[in-house]
Structures are given as structure tokens and as C-alpha cells.
Amino acid sequence: MNKPKLFVVAAPSGGGKTSLIQALLDADEGVRLSVSYTTRPPRPGERDGVHYHFIDEDLFSELVARDAFLEYASVFDHRYGTSRETVEHQLRQGHDVILDIDWQGARQIRISFPACVSVFILPPSLETLRRRLENRGQDSNEVIEKRMQRARAEIAHWDEFDFLIVNDDFGEALADLQSIIHEGKLQRRDQEKRYVKILADLLENG
């Protein structure tokens, strides 16, 4: 039996990682998503314990003091953290575990779990990313601009990850993610060659 693995999937806001992860989970019962804790309020349709564990600042600080998080970070004035106990329990149960976090969290996870596999989801262009954020209809123009600024900063950390996926065609991106999770066939050096122009455009425009 293969040893269960910890996968870290990160992307700028609007990159599509949440949709890709959900599609992966729907297709594979052996993979588990670690549900993060957050101090931000639920968005319409989000359920506590399913999308996030929604808690207040005091409890979050208490969990930090107890070293209950494998990683935690502040994003847009809210805090997010990954439960150490939950991840370790799922791995002991023999499940592959996916973390839906940002590059800051990924950096922390690599310290605790050096054998983790990290994946960065790229948008095909900054223009596409902006359009996706606008089409969500969740944020004001001011917030969207902040998200775009943060996205440019996040994309600059692409080379810290083991694998890259460009989420242009959803089906192809999902197939790439499944290949990484199940077979590990994709190689980053090959992906860098494949996405060299996209990377150059994203970083130059950032």
C-alpha cells in the first residue's frame, strides 16, 4: 500500500483552485480535504464545518497559542489556519489529504511536512483573472483591485512549488491535478517549458 501523502494546493484568488479541488474530491473518495479555520464571516451558501470552520478572533488566538495549527496566515484582514490534529488523523487513516491554502501557508507546511507535494494553480492571464473576480459578483471594485494586487505578489512565488497547473480549460486542469495526485507523472521542468510564455506575461504584467 502506498503511504498517504499530503498535498498543498495554492492559487491567487479567482484562480479556480476551490472548484478544481471539489471536482477532484467528487471523483475520488480516497482523498480528503482538510477544512480550514477562519475568522471571516461566511459567504452566502457557505456552511460551517463544510467550507470552513468559522470562529472568532479570541478562539483563533487560543488555538495559535496551543500550537493547534500546522500553518496560519492573515489574508485581507481575516485569519486562516489548518488543524494539525485533523491532518495527522486523516493521514493515519490512510487517506491522501489536500490543503487549500495560500503560498504563505504552503511555506509553513513544507517545514512541518517536508515530503508534502505542492501545486500552484495559475490563471491563463491577469485579464482572465480579473474577469473571473468580477463575474463572481462578491466584491466591490476596490476589493477586486486589492485581490489583483495580491495575485501579482502571489504569482511571483510560483517557483517555490513542485508542480504548476494553468487553469484555462477546466477539464485539462482537472486532469493535470488528478495526474499529480494519483500518478505523479507531471514534472515541473516540463511544465515550465509548457507555460513559459504564460509565466513571462503574468510576471511582466505584475
C-alpha positions, -999 to +999 in steps of 0.1 A: +000+000+000+013+034-009+019+057+020-007+085+022+005+119+010-002+155+020-009+178-010-008+216-008-028+234-035-024+272-037-036+299-062-044+336-063-080+345-055-100+336-086-075+311-099-101+283-096-084+260-071-115+255-049-135+243-079-107+221-091-103+205-056-140+199-053-142+182-087-112+160-076-129+151-043-162+143-061-143+118-083-121+102-056-135+091-023-100+082-011-088+119-010-098+141+019-099+179+022-087+195+054-113+221+062-096+253+074-105+275+103-112+312+096-122+344+113-140+358+083-178+356+082-195+330+060-204+340+024-238+331+010-242+294+007-212+285+029-217+261+057-198+258+090-177+226+090-181+221+053-165+251+036-147+264+067-148+262+105-160+298+112-146+310+146-139+344+163-106+361+169-103+350+205-107+313+197-083+316+168-057+332+190-062+305+216-056+278+190-024+296+179-012+296+215-019+259+218+001+252+186-031+237+171-023+249+136+001+234+111+000+268+094-019+300+097-019+333+079-037+367+077-054+374+043-075+406+037-078+413+075-090+378+083-071+348+097-070+313+083-054+281+098-050+244+092-057+220+121-027+199+130-048+172+146-072+168+117-045+164+091-025+139+111-056+119+119-066+117+082-031+106+072-031+079+099-064+067+085-047+061+052-062+090+032-044+114+010-050+149+023-054+181+003-048+216+019-065+245+001-042+273+013-020+302+001+017+304-006+024+316+029+008+285+044+025+263+019+059+276+030+050+268+066+037+233+057+069+224+040+087+229+073+064+206+092+059+181+063+090+182+040+076+153+020+044+172+011+036+178-026+028+214-035+008+225-065+003+261-077-027+270-099-020+298-124-046+318-144-040+319-181-037+357-179-042+386-155-071+398-177-088+364-173-083+365-135-098+400-132-128+389-153-134+359-131-133+380-100-158+405-115-181+377-126-183+363-091-202+394-081-189+391-045-166+421-042-165+458-049-142+473-074-119+484-046-117+448-032-111+434-067-082+457-072-067+446-039-072+410-049-054+417-082-025+433-064-022+404-041-025+380-070+005+396-087+025+392-055+014+355-051+023+345-086+059+357-080+062+327-056+053+301-083+089+286-083+085+275-046+061+248-057+066+213-070+040+215-098+023+241-119-012+240-135-027+267-157-064+267-152-075+278-187-095+248-198-111+233-166-111+197-179-075+198-188-065+215-155-085+188-135-068+160-155-034+176-146-043+177-109-055+141-110-023+131-126-003+147-099-024+132-071-026+097-084+004+092-106+029+120-101+036+119-138+039+156-144+073+172-140+077+208-131+106+213-156+083+201-183+055+224-171+079+254-170+086+248-207+049+244-215+039+275-197+070+297-203+050+324-222+022+325-197+046+328-168+065+356-186+033+375-192+020+371-157+052+382-141+059+410-165+025+425-161+027+421-123 
